[in-house]
Amino acid sequence: MKIIRHPLAMQRQARAWKAAGVKVGFVPTMGYLHAGHISLAHEARKRVGPKGVVVVSIYVNPTQFGPKEDLAKYPRDFANDSRLCREAGVDAIFTPADAQMYAGRGEGLYSTYVSEEALSQGMEGASRPGHFRGVTTVVAKLFNCVLPDFAIFGAKDWQQAAVLQRMVKDLNFPLKMIISPTKREADGLAMSSRNSYLSPDEREQATIVPGSIEFAREAVKLSKKPMAAASLRAQIEELIRTKPSARLDYVEFFDSVTLQPTQEVRRGTHMALAVFVGKTRLIDNGRL
């Protein structure tokens, strides 16, 4: 397994693969890998076959974190990440440094960003201003370094996946976007690197996040007509208040493709929410 640390070295290797006709599958991550990430690597391997290559990037991107967010304490464990990648049959890890990805940013010498201006406005975009500009910028840069035939993202970050799919389409990136189902713990909690922040008591309370989706799913199933989104939102707020450490950031009901909010909730409506459990912010989503 190769470990590549510089964007130019990654581009040289990617061009060599291209010249040799090797298919490249790419899994972008911020590291602290868990079974959800590894499932994406396995899916990439299945798609490239034994003669293709799988690249995993491990990079905690500073431009998608707000000034009061957890960039400094975001969990990192490169030794374990590389072990998991090797065991999963990954061919290369791309792990650049900030100074190489954003040369001169602190001195005002880096000034080019990618912004998607429609799908990124609500939900995470409204709650975390500037977040998606950082996401689209770094993913565009990673695509330009790895030159993949396809990239795989998890469905847990539904809005992010939609924003990146739009970016790929709008900017004519020559690759296919693949969205893989959310990987969950046995109790339903979506796998996330940030789950490591939770105390045992908070971890138990965190099941209210997927539980809220199941609650909404059952409510829609039992309703004989479309439900008012405001009413269902109020019920979910009340449900989350039953957990003392939990605080709702937002819950939204929307079209899964356009991300346009809907005033009526019916079967097929998509739901996303963000909940603070203690100081840890968790997100999840699902089709109702």
C-alpha positions as CSV (number, residue, x, y, z in Angstrom):
1,M,0.0,0.0,0.0
2,K,1.4,3.4,-1.0
3,I,1.2,6.4,1.3
4,I,1.3,9.6,-0.8
5,R,1.6,12.9,1.0
6,H,2.0,15.6,-1.7
7,P,-0.6,16.6,-4.2
8,L,2.0,16.7,-7.1
9,A,3.1,13.1,-6.2
10,M,-0.6,12.0,-6.1
11,Q,-1.2,13.6,-9.6
12,R,1.9,11.9,-11.0
13,Q,0.7,8.5,-9.7
14,A,-2.8,9.1,-10.9
15,R,-1.6,10.1,-14.4
16,A,0.5,6.9,-14.5
17,W,-2.5,4.8,-13.6
18,K,-4.5,6.5,-16.3
19,A,-1.8,6.0,-18.9
20,A,-1.8,2.3,-18.0
21,G,-5.6,2.0,-18.4
22,V,-6.0,1.3,-14.6
23,K,-9.5,2.0,-13.2
24,V,-9.4,4.2,-10.0
25,G,-11.9,4.2,-7.3
26,F,-11.8,6.9,-4.6
27,V,-13.1,7.1,-1.0
28,P,-12.6,10.6,0.5
29,T,-12.5,10.7,4.3
30,M,-11.3,12.8,7.2
31,G,-9.8,9.8,8.9
32,Y,-10.5,8.1,12.2
33,L,-11.9,5.3,10.2
34,H,-14.7,3.1,11.2
35,A,-16.6,0.2,9.6
36,G,-18.7,2.6,7.6
37,H,-15.6,4.0,5.8
38,I,-14.2,0.5,5.3
39,S,-17.5,-0.6,3.7
40,L,-17.0,2.2,1.1
41,A,-13.5,0.9,0.5
42,H,-14.8,-2.6,-0.1
43,E,-17.5,-1.3,-2.4
44,A,-14.8,0.6,-4.4
45,R,-12.8,-2.6,-4.6
46,K,-15.8,-4.5,-5.9
47,R,-16.3,-1.9,-8.6
48,V,-12.7,-1.6,-9.8
49,G,-12.0,-5.3,-9.7
50,P,-8.6,-7.0,-8.9
51,K,-6.8,-5.0,-11.6
52,G,-8.0,-1.6,-10.5
53,V,-6.8,0.6,-7.6
54,V,-8.6,1.9,-4.6
55,V,-7.4,5.3,-3.1
56,V,-8.6,6.5,0.3
57,S,-7.8,10.1,1.2
58,I,-7.3,11.0,4.9
59,Y,-7.4,14.7,5.4
60,V,-9.1,16.9,8.0
61,N,-10.0,19.8,5.9
62,P,-9.8,23.1,7.8
63,T,-11.9,25.2,5.5
64,Q,-15.1,23.3,6.3
65,F,-14.9,24.0,10.0
66,G,-16.3,27.1,11.6
67,P,-14.3,29.2,14.1
68,K,-16.1,27.6,17.1
69,E,-16.1,24.1,15.7
70,D,-14.0,21.1,16.6
71,L,-11.1,21.3,14.1
72,A,-8.4,21.1,16.8
73,K,-9.9,18.2,18.7
74,Y,-11.3,16.3,15.7
75,P,-10.2,12.7,16.3
76,R,-7.1,11.5,14.5
77,D,-5.3,8.1,14.4
78,F,-3.3,7.6,11.3
79,A,-1.6,4.5,12.5
80,N,-4.9,2.7,13.0
81,D,-6.4,4.2,9.8
82,S,-3.5,2.9,7.7
83,R,-3.8,-0.6,9.3
84,L,-7.5,-0.7,8.5
85,C,-6.9,0.4,4.9
86,R,-4.2,-2.2,4.4
87,E,-6.4,-4.9,5.8
88,A,-9.2,-3.7,3.5
89,G,-7.0,-4.0,0.4
90,V,-6.6,-0.3,-0.2
91,D,-3.9,0.4,-2.7
92,A,-3.0,4.0,-1.7
93,I,-3.7,6.5,1.0
94,F,-3.5,10.2,0.0
95,T,-2.8,12.2,3.2
96,P,-1.6,15.8,2.3
97,A,-0.8,18.5,4.8
98,D,-2.6,21.9,5.0
99,A,0.5,23.7,3.8
100,Q,0.3,21.7,0.6
101,M,-3.5,21.8,0.0
102,Y,-3.9,25.5,0.9
103,A,-0.4,27.0,0.3
104,G,-0.3,30.6,1.7
105,R,-3.8,30.5,3.1
106,G,-2.8,32.1,6.4
107,E,-0.9,34.9,4.6
108,G,-3.7,35.7,2.3
109,L,-2.0,34.0,-0.7
110,Y,-4.7,31.4,-1.2
111,S,-8.0,32.8,-2.5
112,T,-9.8,30.3,-4.8
113,Y,-12.9,28.5,-3.5
114,V,-15.7,26.5,-5.1
115,S,-19.3,27.4,-4.1
116,E,-22.5,25.6,-4.9
117,E,-25.3,28.2,-4.4
118,A,-28.7,26.3,-4.3
119,L,-28.6,22.9,-2.6
120,S,-26.2,24.1,0.1
121,Q,-28.3,26.9,1.5
122,G,-30.6,25.1,4.0
123,M,-30.0,22.6,6.8
124,E,-26.3,22.2,7.3
125,G,-25.6,25.2,5.2
126,A,-27.8,27.4,7.3
127,S,-26.5,25.9,10.6
128,R,-22.8,26.0,9.6
129,P,-22.1,29.0,7.5
130,G,-19.2,28.5,5.1
131,H,-19.2,24.7,5.7
132,F,-20.2,23.6,2.2
133,R,-17.8,26.1,0.5
134,G,-15.1,24.2,2.3
135,V,-16.5,20.8,1.4
136,T,-16.9,21.6,-2.3
137,T,-13.5,23.2,-2.5
138,V,-11.5,20.4,-0.9
139,V,-13.4,17.7,-2.8
140,A,-12.8,19.5,-6.1
141,K,-9.1,19.6,-5.1
142,L,-9.0,16.0,-4.2
143,F,-10.6,15.0,-7.5
144,N,-8.0,17.0,-9.3
145,C,-5.2,15.1,-7.4
146,V,-6.6,11.6,-7.5
147,L,-8.3,11.7,-11.0
148,P,-10.7,8.9,-10.1
149,D,-13.1,7.1,-12.4
150,F,-15.6,7.2,-9.5
151,A,-15.9,8.4,-6.0
152,I,-17.9,6.9,-3.2
153,F,-19.6,8.8,-0.4
154,G,-21.9,7.6,2.4
155,A,-25.6,8.6,2.5
156,K,-25.4,9.8,6.2
157,D,-24.4,13.2,4.9
158,W,-27.3,13.4,2.4
159,Q,-27.1,17.1,1.7
160,Q,-23.4,16.9,1.2
161,A,-23.8,14.1,-1.3
162,A,-26.4,16.1,-3.2
163,V,-24.2,19.2,-3.2
164,L,-21.2,17.2,-4.5
165,Q,-23.3,15.5,-7.1
166,R,-24.4,18.9,-8.3
167,M,-20.8,20.2,-8.3
168,V,-19.7,17.2,-10.4
169,K,-22.5,17.8,-12.9
170,D,-22.2,21.6,-13.1
171,L,-18.4,21.6,-13.4
172,N,-18.1,18.6,-15.8
173,F,-15.9,16.5,-13.6
174,P,-15.2,13.3,-15.6
175,L,-16.2,10.9,-12.9
176,K,-19.2,9.0,-11.5
177,M,-20.6,9.8,-8.0
178,I,-21.7,6.7,-6.0
179,I,-23.8,7.2,-2.8
180,S,-23.6,4.1,-0.5
181,P,-26.2,3.4,2.2
182,T,-25.5,4.6,5.8
183,K,-23.7,2.1,7.9
184,R,-25.2,1.8,11.4
185,E,-24.4,0.4,14.8
186,A,-26.5,-2.5,16.2
187,D,-28.8,0.0,18.0
188,G,-29.3,2.1,14.9
189,L,-26.9,5.0,15.5
190,A,-25.2,6.1,12.3
191,M,-21.5,5.4,12.4
192,S,-19.5,8.6,12.7
193,S,-16.0,9.5,13.9
194,R,-17.7,12.0,16.2
195,N,-19.4,9.2,18.1
196,S,-16.1,8.8,19.9
197,Y,-16.8,12.1,21.7
198,L,-19.8,10.7,23.5
199,S,-19.7,9.5,27.1
200,P,-21.4,6.2,27.9
201,D,-24.5,7.9,29.1
202,E,-24.6,10.3,26.1
203,R,-24.0,7.3,23.7
204,E,-27.1,5.7,25.1
205,Q,-29.1,8.9,24.7
206,A,-27.8,9.4,21.1
207,T,-30.1,6.6,19.9
208,I,-32.9,9.3,20.0
209,V,-31.4,10.6,16.6
210,P,-32.2,7.5,14.5
211,G,-35.2,6.9,16.9
212,S,-36.6,10.3,15.7
213,I,-36.5,9.1,12.1
214,E,-38.3,5.8,13.0
215,F,-40.9,7.8,14.9
216,A,-41.6,10.0,11.9
217,R,-41.6,7.0,9.6
218,E,-44.2,5.2,11.7
219,A,-46.3,8.4,12.0
220,V,-46.4,8.8,8.2
221,K,-47.2,5.1,7.8
222,L,-50.2,5.3,10.2
223,S,-51.5,8.6,8.9
224,K,-54.4,8.3,6.3
225,K,-53.4,11.6,4.7
226,P,-50.3,13.8,4.4
227,M,-49.1,15.3,7.7
228,A,-48.3,18.9,8.3
229,A,-44.6,19.3,8.5
230,A,-44.9,21.8,11.4
231,S,-46.9,19.4,13.4
232,L,-44.5,16.5,12.9
233,R,-41.6,18.7,13.6
234,A,-43.1,19.7,16.9
235,Q,-43.7,16.1,17.9
236,I,-40.0,15.3,17.1
237,E,-38.9,18.3,19.2
238,E,-40.9,17.0,22.1
239,L,-39.5,13.5,21.6
240,I,-35.9,14.7,21.7
241,R,-36.6,16.7,24.9
242,T,-37.2,13.4,26.6
243,K,-33.4,12.9,26.6
244,P,-31.8,15.3,29.1
245,S,-28.5,15.6,27.1
246,A,-30.1,16.1,23.7
247,R,-30.9,19.4,22.0
248,L,-32.4,19.7,18.5
249,D,-30.5,21.9,16.1
250,Y,-32.9,21.4,13.2
251,V,-35.2,18.9,11.6
252,E,-36.3,19.3,8.0
253,F,-38.6,17.5,5.6
254,F,-37.8,17.8,1.9
255,D,-37.6,16.4,-1.6
256,S,-34.7,14.0,-1.8
257,V,-33.4,15.3,-5.1
258,T,-34.1,19.0,-5.0
259,L,-33.8,19.4,-1.2
260,Q,-36.7,21.8,-1.4
261,P,-38.6,21.8,2.0
262,T,-42.1,20.6,1.9
263,Q,-45.1,21.7,4.0
264,E,-46.7,18.3,3.9
265,V,-45.0,15.0,4.8
266,R,-46.0,11.8,3.1
267,R,-44.4,8.5,2.2
268,G,-41.3,9.2,0.1
269,T,-40.6,12.5,1.8
270,H,-37.0,12.7,3.0
271,M,-36.1,13.8,6.6
272,A,-32.8,15.1,8.0
273,L,-32.0,16.3,11.5
274,A,-29.0,17.5,13.5
275,V,-29.0,17.0,17.3
276,F,-26.5,18.0,20.0
277,V,-26.0,15.2,22.5
278,G,-24.0,16.9,25.2
279,K,-21.5,18.9,23.2
280,T,-21.4,16.5,20.3
281,R,-23.4,17.3,17.2
282,L,-24.8,14.3,15.3
283,I,-26.6,14.3,12.0
284,D,-28.8,11.6,10.3
285,N,-31.4,11.3,7.6
286,G,-33.8,8.9,6.1
287,R,-36.6,8.4,3.6
288,L,-40.0,8.2,5.3
